[in-house]
Amino acid sequence: MIIGVGCDIVEISRISLEIGERILTDLEKKLCEDFNENRKLEFIAGRFCAKEAIVKALNKKVLLSDIEVLYKDDKPYCKFEDYKISVSISHEKNYAIAFAICEKDI
């Protein structure tokens, strides 16, 4: 059963490496450690949007650093508690946007 849908968008120029230090998990930090600075900022912006969209879909307070968005078969996914969360992340020049659909068996 779908319990929530979330969406978020951010201007990449508003994102900093320090934000990445606060919101990324250790594994997410490892995924982008070899990227150049511009690609890191794009990656962080995408993760920020995805996590914000997930929080909106969950409709409860959660630290962004407690949510982990990884890739499987070149698609983003998120496992959080016992929720199934579908995530889509996109980038366009100056912006990153993400959508999340949160489901839970009842």
Secondary structure in CASP SS format (residue, H / E / C, confidence):
PFRMAT SS
TARGET T0000
AUTHOR 0000-0000-0000
METHOD secondary structure of the structure
MODEL  1
M C 1.00
I E 1.00
I E 1.00
G E 1.00
V E 1.00
G E 1.00
C E 1.00
D E 1.00
I E 1.00
V E 1.00
E E 1.00
I H 1.00
S H 1.00
R H 1.00
I C 1.00
S C 1.00
L H 1.00
E H 1.00
I H 1.00
G H 1.00
E H 1.00
R H 1.00
I H 1.00
L C 1.00
T C 1.00
D H 1.00
L H 1.00
E H 1.00
K H 1.00
K H 1.00
L H 1.00
C H 1.00
E C 1.00
D C 1.00
F C 1.00
N C 1.00
E H 1.00
N H 1.00
R H 1.00
K H 1.00
L H 1.00
E H 1.00
F H 1.00
I H 1.00
A H 1.00
G H 1.00
R H 1.00
F H 1.00
C H 1.00
A H 1.00
K H 1.00
E H 1.00
A H 1.00
I H 1.00
V H 1.00
K H 1.00
A H 1.00
L H 1.00
N C 1.00
K C 1.00
K C 1.00
V C 1.00
L C 1.00
L H 1.00
S H 1.00
D H 1.00
I C 1.00
E C 1.00
V E 1.00
L E 1.00
Y E 1.00
K E 1.00
D C 1.00
D C 1.00
K E 1.00
P E 1.00
Y E 1.00
C E 1.00
K E 1.00
F E 1.00
E C 1.00
D C 1.00
Y E 1.00
K E 1.00
I E 1.00
S E 1.00
V E 1.00
S E 1.00
I E 1.00
S E 1.00
H E 1.00
E E 1.00
K C 1.00
N C 1.00
Y E 1.00
A E 1.00
I E 1.00
A E 1.00
F E 1.00
A E 1.00
I E 1.00
C E 1.00
E E 1.00
K C 1.00
D C 1.00
I C 1.00
END
